[in-house]
Amino acid sequence: GRAFHLPPQTEESMIAAAASVALHVLGRSRATGLLGYGTSRLVVQPERGEAQLFRLLEALAGFQADGDADLTDVFRVETSWFPRGATVAIFTPNVRPDLYQELLELRRRGLAPVAAFVDPADFGARPSAQPLAQSLTDAGIPARVIRRGTSLEQSLSQPAGGSRRDAA
């Protein structure tokens, strides 16, 4: 079959979400860094403060998400130097089923994974991000689905599964 390339809106959604979360974390005086794989490897070492926000925004402004790095390899190579307890926020339109096990593995290694999926279904691709996000949420890993036509704030604040409540 022919490879399907997600339209630029997914890249814009991911970049906007990463910037929004960085602003949120930096606003709480926490060190924040950035690691991105696309046409090239992008690294901004974790730091605190307003100057860091500008470094992150500058890096994101030139970032192109197209690339062939496998997320599984990225996790294995890059997270080995992350300190225990570090939050690892993942922004991706990639909803491969094996990501579930990969994020559980990050947690088992003492990291705190959170995931934000730009829903490929909103851009004409399959599958939807909702089942994977729901499975992660059920396993205790915070997951969000960034929906086309929904405000970023709403997408990032609403847990996967929406307003559904589990019986106690």
Phi, psi and chi 1 to 4 in degrees:
 res  aa     phi    psi   chi1   chi2   chi3   chi4
   1 GLY       -  161.4      -      -      -      -
   2 ARG   -78.0  138.5 -155.7  164.7   50.9   93.5
   3 ALA   -67.1  140.0      -      -      -      -
   4 PHE  -103.4  126.4 -179.9   82.8      -      -
   5 HIS  -104.6  127.4  -67.2  -75.8      -      -
   6 LEU   -68.6  143.4  -70.6  167.0      -      -
   7 PRO   -67.7  163.2   17.9  -24.5      -      -
   8 PRO   -57.2  -25.1  -18.1   24.6      -      -
   9 GLN   -59.5  -32.2  -62.6   97.0  -44.2      -
  10 THR   -66.6  -40.9   57.9      -      -      -
  11 GLU   -62.7  -44.6 -175.3  173.6   81.2      -
  12 GLU   -62.0  -40.8  -68.2  163.4    9.3      -
  13 SER   -63.8  -42.3  -64.7      -      -      -
  14 MET   -64.3  -45.2  -78.1 -171.3  -51.5      -
  15 ILE   -64.3  -43.3  -70.7  169.4      -      -
  16 ALA   -63.0  -41.0      -      -      -      -
  17 ALA   -65.4  -43.2      -      -      -      -
  18 ALA   -61.9  -43.1      -      -      -      -
  19 ALA   -64.2  -41.4      -      -      -      -
  20 SER   -63.6  -44.5  176.8      -      -      -
  21 VAL   -68.0  -39.7  168.7      -      -      -
  22 ALA   -60.8  -43.9      -      -      -      -
  23 LEU   -60.6  -43.2  178.0   62.3      -      -
  24 HIS   -60.7  -47.9  176.3   79.3      -      -
  25 VAL   -69.8  -44.1  173.6      -      -      -
  26 LEU   -63.4  -33.0  -73.8  167.5      -      -
  27 GLY   -65.3  -14.8      -      -      -      -
  28 ARG  -104.3   19.6  -78.1  158.8  176.9   67.1
  29 SER    57.3   36.7  -61.1      -      -      -
  30 ARG  -105.4  147.3  -57.3  -85.4  -49.9  -91.3
  31 ALA   -70.2  137.2      -      -      -      -
  32 THR  -136.2  136.3  -55.8      -      -      -
  33 GLY  -129.8 -177.2      -      -      -      -
  34 LEU  -145.1  135.6  176.2   67.0      -      -
  35 LEU  -133.7  122.2  172.6   66.2      -      -
  36 GLY  -134.7  143.2      -      -      -      -
  37 TYR  -121.1  124.1  -88.4   75.8      -      -
  38 GLY  -152.1 -123.9      -      -      -      -
  39 THR   -66.5  -21.2   49.9      -      -      -
  40 SER  -149.9  170.9   61.1      -      -      -
  41 ARG   -86.4  131.0  179.9  177.4  177.1  -94.9
  42 LEU  -119.1  125.6  168.6   67.9      -      -
  43 VAL  -134.6  128.8  177.0      -      -      -
  44 VAL  -123.5  113.9  178.2      -      -      -
  45 GLN   -61.9  143.7  -67.4  -63.2  -29.2      -
  46 PRO   -60.9  131.1  -20.5   31.1      -      -
  47 GLU  -150.1  170.9  -71.7 -174.4   37.6      -
  48 ARG  -107.0  166.9  -69.8  178.4  171.3   81.4
  49 GLY   100.1  168.5      -      -      -      -
  50 GLU   -64.1  -37.7 -166.5  175.4  -24.0      -
  51 ALA   -60.9  -32.6      -      -      -      -
  52 GLN   -65.7  -37.1 -179.7   70.8  -16.2      -
  53 LEU   -58.7  -43.9  178.3   61.0      -      -
  54 PHE   -65.7  -38.7  -67.7  109.5      -      -
  55 ARG   -61.6  -43.9  -77.9 -171.3  -75.0  -86.1
  56 LEU   -65.2  -45.5  -67.0  169.6      -      -
  57 LEU   -63.6  -39.4  -68.1  175.6      -      -
  58 GLU   -63.3  -43.1 -175.7  177.3   32.4      -
  59 ALA   -64.5  -43.5      -      -      -      -
  60 LEU   -66.9  -33.1  -74.9  168.2      -      -
  61 ALA   -61.1  -33.0      -      -      -      -
  62 GLY   -99.8    5.0      -      -      -      -
  63 PHE   -79.2  134.2 -176.0   65.5      -      -
  64 GLN  -119.6  121.1  -68.0 -178.0  -62.1      -
  65 ALA   -76.9  -14.1      -      -      -      -
  66 ASP   -61.9  128.5  -90.4  -13.8      -      -
  67 GLY  -177.0  175.1      -      -      -      -
  68 ASP  -120.4   15.7   54.2   12.2      -      -
  69 ALA   -68.9  136.6      -      -      -      -
  70 ASP   -86.5  129.3 -175.3   85.7      -      -
  71 LEU   -56.6  -37.7  -94.3  176.9      -      -
  72 THR   -58.9  -45.8  -58.2      -      -      -
  73 ASP   -64.9  -41.3  -65.3  -22.5      -      -
  74 VAL   -59.2  -47.1  170.9      -      -      -
  75 PHE   -58.9  -46.0  -68.9  153.5      -      -
  76 ARG   -66.6  -42.1  -67.1 -153.3  175.6  107.1
  77 VAL   -77.3  -47.9  170.5      -      -      -
  78 GLU   -83.0  -31.9  -61.6  -71.9   -3.0      -
  79 THR   -84.6   -3.3   62.1      -      -      -
  80 SER   -63.5  -25.8   61.1      -      -      -
  81 TRP   -99.2    1.6   56.3  -87.9      -      -
  82 PHE   -72.5  137.1  -74.8   24.8      -      -
  83 PRO   -69.1  147.6   21.9  -28.2      -      -
  84 ARG   -54.1  139.7  -81.1 -175.1   73.8   77.7
  85 GLY    88.9   -9.6      -      -      -      -
  86 ALA   -65.9  138.9      -      -      -      -
  87 THR   -83.2  131.4  -63.0      -      -      -
  88 VAL  -115.0  106.1 -179.3      -      -      -
  89 ALA   -94.2  123.7      -      -      -      -
  90 ILE  -109.4  124.6  -64.2  120.2      -      -
  91 PHE  -116.5  118.8  -58.8   91.2      -      -
  92 THR  -161.5  152.4 -176.3      -      -      -
  93 PRO   -92.8    3.2   31.6  -32.5      -      -
  94 ASN   -81.6  114.8 -171.3  -28.3      -      -
  95 VAL  -118.0   39.0  -67.4      -      -      -
  96 ARG   -60.7  139.2  -68.7 -173.6  -19.6 -139.2
  97 PRO   -57.9  -31.2  -21.4   29.6      -      -
  98 ASP   -70.3  -12.1   63.4  -38.1      -      -
  99 LEU   -63.2  -30.1  -79.9 -176.8      -      -
 100 TYR   -55.6  -53.1  177.1   80.0      -      -
 101 GLN   -65.3  -37.0  -71.5  -59.9  -30.0      -
 102 GLU   -62.6  -41.6  -69.0  -62.8  -33.2      -
 103 LEU   -71.9  -35.7  -64.6 -174.6      -      -
 104 LEU   -62.0  -38.1  -70.8 -178.9      -      -
 105 GLU   -65.4  -41.0  175.0   62.2   16.1      -
 106 LEU   -58.9  -43.6  -70.5  177.9      -      -
 107 ARG   -64.5  -42.1 -176.1  171.9   65.9 -174.3
 108 ARG   -59.6  -32.1 -167.9 -167.9   63.2   72.3
 109 ARG   -82.8    6.7  -70.3 -178.1   22.7 -133.7
 110 GLY    93.8    8.5      -      -      -      -
 111 LEU   -95.8  167.6  -60.1  172.3      -      -
 112 ALA  -118.6   87.3      -      -      -      -
 113 PRO   -75.5  142.6   26.3  -30.5      -      -
 114 VAL  -134.5  149.1  -61.8      -      -      -
 115 ALA  -130.9  140.0      -      -      -      -
 116 ALA  -127.8  114.9      -      -      -      -
 117 PHE  -102.4  122.7  -61.8  104.1      -      -
 118 VAL   -74.6  117.1  175.8      -      -      -
 119 ASP   -68.8  110.6 -161.2  -20.4      -      -
 120 PRO   -60.6  -27.4   -7.4   13.6      -      -
 121 ALA   -63.0  -27.9      -      -      -      -
 122 ASP   -73.1  -13.0  -73.5   -5.9      -      -
 123 PHE  -117.6   21.4  -61.4   92.2      -      -
 124 GLY    85.1   11.2      -      -      -      -
 125 ALA  -110.7  168.7      -      -      -      -
 126 ARG  -127.5  157.2  -69.2 -179.3 -174.1 -173.4
 127 PRO   -87.9  179.6   32.8  -34.4      -      -
 128 SER   -71.3  151.5  165.9      -      -      -
 129 ALA   -78.4  -16.4      -      -      -      -
 130 GLN   -58.2  -47.9 -165.5   60.3   45.9      -
 131 PRO   -60.9  -42.6  -24.4   34.3      -      -
 132 LEU   -65.8  -43.9  175.6   57.6      -      -
 133 ALA   -62.0  -39.7      -      -      -      -
 134 GLN   -65.9  -42.7 -175.1   65.6   58.3      -
 135 SER   -61.0  -42.5  -65.1      -      -      -
 136 LEU   -64.6  -44.7  -72.4  166.5      -      -
 137 THR   -59.3  -44.8  -62.0      -      -      -
 138 ASP   -61.3  -29.6  -69.0  -13.5      -      -
 139 ALA   -86.5    1.6      -      -      -      -
 140 GLY    89.4   12.0      -      -      -      -
 141 ILE  -103.6  116.8  -66.2  175.3      -      -
 142 PRO   -58.8  129.5  -21.4   31.7      -      -
 143 ALA  -138.7  141.3      -      -      -      -
 144 ARG  -128.3  152.6  -57.4  -68.0 -173.5  -98.0
 145 VAL  -116.6  119.9  177.4      -      -      -
 146 ILE   -88.3  114.0  -61.7  169.0      -      -
 147 ARG  -101.5  140.3  -57.0  -63.7  -46.6  -96.5
 148 ARG   -64.4  134.4 -173.2  178.4 -166.1  176.7
 149 GLY    83.5    0.1      -      -      -      -
 150 THR  -111.9  139.4  -58.7      -      -      -
 151 SER   -60.1  146.4   78.3      -      -      -
 152 LEU   -59.4  -42.4 -167.5   54.2      -      -
 153 GLU   -58.2  -44.5 -176.2  179.1   25.9      -
 154 GLN   -66.3  -44.1 -173.3  177.8  -12.5      -
 155 SER   -61.1  -42.3  -70.9      -      -      -
 156 LEU   -78.1  -20.0  -69.1  174.5      -      -
 157 SER   -94.9  -13.3   64.2      -      -      -
 158 GLN  -100.2  116.0 -174.6  172.5   -5.6      -
 159 PRO   -60.0  152.4  -19.7   30.2      -      -
 160 ALA   -56.0  140.2      -      -      -      -
 161 GLY    98.8   -6.3      -      -      -      -
 162 GLY    65.2 -134.5      -      -      -      -
 163 SER   -91.7    6.8   57.9      -      -      -
 164 ARG   -60.6  134.1 -176.6  178.5   70.9   81.4
 165 ARG  -115.4  135.0  -67.2 -170.5  175.4 -158.5
 166 ASP   -83.3  146.3  -66.2  -40.7      -      -
 167 ALA   -66.9  140.8      -      -      -      -
 168 ALA   -74.0      -      -      -      -      -
